[in-house]
Amino acid sequence: MDGLDDMDASLRRHWPWYAGALAALALLWVLTPILAPFVIGAGIAYLGDPVADRLERLGLSRAASVSIVFTAFAFALLLLLVLLAPMLYAQSVALIHNIPSWINWILDTGLPKLGIDIGTRLDADGLQQIVSEHWSEAGDIVKSLWLRVSESGKAFVTMAANLLMIPIVSFYLMRDWDRLVAWIGTLIPPRLLPQASGFAREADEVLGSFIRGQLLVMAALATIYSAGLTLIGLKLGLIIGVIAGLLSFVPYLGFAVGFGAALIAMLVQSHEWLPLVWVCLVFGLGQVLESAVLTPILVGDKIGMHPVAVIFAVMAGGQLFGFIGVLIALPASAVIAVALRHAKAQWLLSPLYRHGAPTEAQAADERQPPA
């Protein structure tokens, strides 16, 4: 009862702070639609801060270090867009045009070879014509969308502001990251500072390993799948490989989507079964490299998250906060995993858990063999 009385007294004494915390959470919930540039900018700043710190240790100022890191990020993104965007666009067009042929091949050839006949046929030429007509109207759609956005000044300003805010937010957050962390430290009660600092260091280690490692794994898998599928002669190898690599942050999703799409694309392209063996080898090699080399080296085993927990985190984040929830689901889950490990350690030491348990002397007597 003493514990309940103390809790009740604490609630009465500190209720304004608890109410303020709840109000802040409610405000974040309401502002979710405009948080995307700030979340993305914070993520970029978090990834770039360690590099900026290293440059500072070499004698550069903080502003110069952040400028170098920010310029390198921007140049790498621009180079990636210049090199890959035309090819990805061309293969995306080919992918959209080939979807009717894929469906028609599955219904006319694939399923009958498996002994399945659904008695339905699709007009592939008609589907191709429909897709081509709508694709040729893409320019008109973009023009109409632009006119609609232009007519709505508020929507245009919001869209432009969101795009412009990402580099601005990331630059200033990266520049002031260390001061921001120190300021947050001043808000923590002194009696809790040692525990909070230890938790923050562990969470930062796990979060940094997870984000940087997972991004590298995604890029490596996209390269492996794209290069492998292109080498075996798949015309849509680049776009399928990139999609498989980007989706690999959810366990087995990138593999399943990419493998299925590559099999169908190769069957429609070659109408032979032997090339499917090469597709299997490409994705088999990718899975072996991911599990045996990429993930252990780039991510490590510090995360401790089960694949089912990762899938649940992504779905729950999307359900609760939409696109923002998907962005922050896995990083937040990594931090929650650290909190749960600390909570488990405290629970195992709590009087409620240990109540009624045998003492060490009693346990030693029980382990003694009978005379």
C-alpha positions in Angstrom: 0.0 0.0 0.0 2.9 2.3 0.7 3.9 2.2 -3.0 0.4 3.0 -4.1 0.2 5.9 -1.7 3.5 7.3 -2.9 2.4 7.0 -6.5 -0.9 8.8 -5.7 1.0 11.6 -3.9 3.4 11.9 -6.9 0.5 12.2 -9.3 -1.1 14.9 -7.2 2.2 16.8 -6.9 3.4 16.6 -10.5 0.1 16.4 -12.5 0.9 19.6 -14.5 4.0 18.0 -15.9 2.1 14.8 -16.8 -0.6 16.8 -18.4 1.9 18.8 -20.4 3.6 15.6 -21.6 0.2 14.2 -22.7 -0.6 17.5 -24.5 2.7 17.4 -26.3 2.0 13.8 -27.5 -1.5 14.9 -28.7 0.0 17.8 -30.5 2.5 15.5 -32.3 -0.4 13.3 -33.3 -2.3 16.3 -34.8 0.8 17.6 -36.6 1.7 14.2 -38.1 0.9 15.3 -41.7 3.6 18.0 -41.7 6.3 16.0 -39.8 7.7 14.2 -42.8 10.5 16.8 -43.7 11.5 17.1 -40.1 11.7 13.3 -39.6 13.7 12.9 -42.8 15.9 15.8 -42.0 16.6 14.5 -38.5 17.5 11.1 -40.0 20.0 12.7 -42.4 21.5 14.7 -39.6 21.8 11.7 -37.4 23.6 9.7 -40.1 25.9 12.6 -40.9 26.8 13.7 -37.4 29.5 11.0 -36.7 31.3 12.0 -40.0 31.1 15.7 -39.1 32.5 14.8 -35.6 35.5 13.1 -37.2 36.2 16.0 -39.5 36.1 18.3 -36.4 38.7 16.2 -34.7 40.9 16.7 -37.8 40.8 20.5 -37.1 37.9 21.8 -39.2 35.2 24.0 -37.7 31.8 22.6 -37.1 30.2 24.7 -39.9 32.9 23.6 -42.4 32.6 19.9 -41.4 28.8 20.0 -41.8 29.1 21.8 -45.1 31.4 19.1 -46.4 29.2 16.2 -45.3 26.1 17.9 -46.6 27.7 18.6 -50.0 28.9 15.0 -50.2 25.3 13.7 -49.5 23.8 16.1 -52.1 26.5 15.2 -54.7 26.0 11.4 -54.2 22.2 11.7 -54.5 22.5 13.9 -57.6 25.0 11.5 -59.2 22.7 8.5 -58.4 19.8 10.3 -60.0 21.7 11.2 -63.1 23.1 7.7 -63.6 20.1 5.6 -62.6 17.0 7.7 -63.2 17.0 7.4 -67.0 17.5 3.6 -66.9 14.9 3.2 -64.1 12.4 5.3 -66.0 12.9 3.3 -69.2 12.6 0.0 -67.4 9.5 1.3 -65.4 7.8 2.1 -68.7 8.7 -1.4 -70.1 7.5 -3.0 -66.8 4.1 -1.3 -67.1 3.8 -2.2 -70.8 4.7 -5.8 -70.0 2.2 -6.4 -67.2 -0.7 -7.3 -69.6 1.6 -9.8 -71.4 2.6 -11.3 -68.0 -1.1 -11.8 -67.0 -1.9 -13.2 -70.4 1.0 -15.6 -70.3 0.1 -16.8 -66.8 -3.5 -17.5 -67.9 -2.8 -19.0 -71.3 0.5 -20.9 -70.7 1.7 -20.9 -67.1 -1.5 -22.2 -65.3 -2.4 -24.8 -68.0 1.1 -26.3 -67.7 0.4 -26.8 -64.0 -2.9 -28.4 -64.9 -5.0 -25.4 -63.9 -7.5 -24.0 -66.4 -9.7 -21.2 -65.1 -11.6 -20.9 -68.4 -10.8 -17.2 -68.8 -8.7 -15.5 -71.4 -7.7 -11.8 -71.6 -7.2 -9.8 -74.7 -3.5 -9.0 -74.4 -3.6 -6.6 -77.4 -6.5 -4.7 -75.8 -4.8 -4.5 -72.5 -1.6 -3.3 -74.2 -3.6 -0.6 -76.0 -5.3 0.6 -72.8 -2.0 0.8 -70.9 -0.3 2.6 -73.8 -3.1 5.1 -74.2 -3.1 5.9 -70.5 0.7 6.0 -70.4 0.8 8.4 -73.3 -1.5 10.7 -71.4 1.0 10.9 -68.5 2.1 14.3 -69.7 -1.5 15.6 -69.7 -2.0 14.1 -66.2 1.1 15.9 -64.9 -0.1 19.1 -66.6 -3.5 18.9 -65.1 -2.0 18.1 -61.7 0.3 21.1 -62.0 -2.6 23.4 -62.9 -4.7 22.1 -60.0 -1.8 22.6 -57.6 -1.2 26.1 -59.0 -4.8 27.0 -58.6 -4.6 26.1 -54.9 -1.9 28.5 -53.5 -2.0 26.8 -50.1 -1.3 23.3 -51.5 1.5 24.6 -53.7 3.1 26.4 -50.9 2.8 23.4 -48.6 4.3 21.0 -51.2 7.2 23.4 -52.0 7.9 24.1 -48.3 8.0 20.3 -47.5 10.6 19.7 -50.3 12.7 22.7 -49.4 12.5 22.0 -45.6 14.3 18.7 -45.8 17.8 20.0 -46.7 17.3 23.1 -44.5 16.3 21.1 -41.5 19.0 18.4 -42.0 21.7 21.1 -42.3 20.8 23.0 -39.2 20.2 19.9 -37.1 23.5 18.4 -38.2 25.3 21.7 -37.3 23.7 21.9 -33.9 23.4 18.2 -33.1 25.9 18.1 -30.2 24.4 21.2 -28.6 20.9 19.8 -29.0 22.0 16.5 -27.3 23.7 18.5 -24.5 20.5 20.7 -24.0 18.3 17.5 -23.7 20.8 16.3 -21.1 20.2 19.4 -19.0 16.5 18.6 -18.8 17.0 15.2 -17.2 16.8 15.2 -13.4 20.3 14.8 -11.9 19.4 11.7 -10.0 18.4 10.0 -13.2 21.2 11.2 -15.4 23.6 8.2 -15.0 20.9 5.7 -15.9 19.6 7.9 -18.7 23.1 8.4 -20.1 23.8 4.7 -20.1 20.5 4.0 -21.8 21.1 6.8 -24.4 24.6 5.4 -25.2 23.2 1.9 -25.7 20.3 3.1 -27.7 22.6 5.2 -29.9 24.9 2.3 -30.5 22.0 0.0 -31.5 20.2 2.6 -33.6 23.3 3.7 -35.4 24.3 0.1 -36.2 20.8 -0.6 -37.4 20.2 2.4 -39.6 23.6 2.7 -41.2 23.9 -1.1 -41.5 20.4 -1.6 -43.0 20.9 1.1 -45.6 24.2 -0.5 -46.7 22.5 -3.9 -46.8 19.7 -2.5 -48.9 22.1 -0.8 -51.3 24.3 -4.0 -51.5 21.3 -6.2 -52.2 19.9 -3.8 -54.9 23.3 -3.9 -56.6 23.7 -7.7 -56.4 20.2 -8.4 -57.7 20.3 -5.7 -60.4 23.7 -6.8 -61.6 23.0 -10.5 -61.4 19.6 -10.2 -63.3 21.1 -8.0 -65.9 24.0 -10.4 -66.5 21.7 -13.4 -67.0 19.9 -11.4 -69.7 16.7 -10.2 -68.0 15.7 -7.0 -69.7 13.9 -5.7 -66.5 16.8 -6.7 -64.2 17.6 -3.2 -63.0 14.2 -2.1 -61.9 13.4 -5.5 -60.3 16.7 -5.6 -58.5 16.3 -2.0 -57.2 12.7 -2.8 -55.9 13.9 -6.0 -54.3 16.8 -4.2 -52.6 14.6 -1.3 -51.3 12.0 -3.7 -49.9 14.6 -5.8 -48.1 14.2 -3.7 -44.9 11.2 -5.9 -44.2 12.5 -9.5 -43.7 11.8 -11.7 -46.8 9.6 -9.1 -48.5 12.2 -7.9 -50.9 13.2 -11.4 -51.7 9.6 -12.6 -52.3 8.6 -9.6 -54.4 11.8 -9.6 -56.5 12.1 -13.3 -56.9 8.4 -13.7 -58.0 8.7 -10.7 -60.4 12.0 -12.0 -61.9 10.6 -15.5 -62.5 7.5 -14.1 -64.3 9.5 -11.6 -66.3 12.1 -14.3 -67.4 9.3 -16.8 -68.3 7.5 -14.2 -70.5 10.8 -13.0 -72.0 12.3 -16.4 -72.9 9.4 -18.9 -72.8 11.9 -21.4 -71.5 12.4 -23.1 -68.1 16.3 -23.2 -68.1 16.7 -19.4 -67.5 14.7 -19.8 -64.3 17.6 -21.7 -62.9 19.8 -18.6 -63.3 17.2 -16.4 -61.6 17.1 -18.9 -58.7 20.9 -18.7 -58.5 21.0 -14.9 -58.4 18.4 -14.7 -55.6 20.0 -17.7 -53.8 23.4 -16.0 -53.9 21.8 -12.7 -52.6 20.2 -14.5 -49.7 23.4 -16.3 -48.8 25.4 -13.1 -48.9 22.8 -11.3 -46.9 22.6 -13.8 -44.1 26.3 -14.9 -44.0 28.2 -11.7 -44.9 26.2 -8.5 -45.2 24.0 -8.6 -42.2 26.6 -9.9 -39.7 29.3 -7.4 -40.9 27.2 -4.3 -41.6 24.4 -4.7 -39.0 25.7 -7.1 -36.5 23.7 -9.0 -33.8 23.1 -6.0 -31.5 19.6 -5.3 -32.6 18.0 -8.5 -31.2 14.8 -8.0 -33.2 12.9 -11.0 -34.4 11.7 -10.9 -38.1 8.1 -11.1 -37.0 8.7 -8.1 -34.6 10.1 -6.2 -37.6 7.1 -6.9 -39.7 4.7 -6.0 -36.9 6.5 -2.8 -36.2 6.3 -1.7 -39.9 2.5 -2.5 -40.1 1.8 -0.9 -36.7 3.7 2.3 -37.6 1.8 2.6 -40.9 -1.5 2.0 -39.2 -0.9 4.5 -36.4 1.0 7.3 -38.2 0.8 6.6 -42.0 3.9 7.3 -44.0 5.7 8.8 -41.0 5.0 5.7 -39.0 6.6 3.5 -41.7 9.7 5.8 -41.6 10.2 5.7 -37.9 8.9 2.2 -37.2 12.1 0.3 -37.3 14.3 2.9 -35.6 11.7 3.3 -32.8 11.5 -0.4 -32.5 15.3 -0.7 -32.1 15.1 1.9 -29.2 12.1 0.1 -27.7 14.1 -3.2 -27.8 16.8 -1.6 -25.7 14.1 -0.3 -23.3 12.6 -3.7 -23.0 15.9 -5.3 -22.1 16.4 -2.7 -19.3 12.8 -3.3 -18.2 13.4 -7.0 -18.1 16.5 -6.6 -16.0 14.6 -4.4 -13.5 11.7 -6.9 -13.4 13.9 -9.8 -12.6 15.2 -7.9 -9.6 11.9 -6.5 -8.5 10.3 -7.7 -5.2 7.1 -8.6 -7.1 9.0 -11.1 -9.3 11.1 -12.5 -6.4 8.3 -12.7 -3.9 8.0 -16.2 -2.6 11.0 -17.4 -4.4 13.4 -19.7 -2.4 16.4 -18.0 -0.9 19.9 -19.0 -2.1 20.4 -21.2 1.0 17.1 -23.0 0.3 18.0 -23.4 -3.3 21.4 -24.8 -2.4 19.8 -27.3 0.0 17.4 -28.4 -2.7 20.3 -29.1 -5.1 22.1 -31.3 -2.5 21.6 -35.0 -3.2 19.7 -37.0 -0.5 21.9 -38.8 2.0 
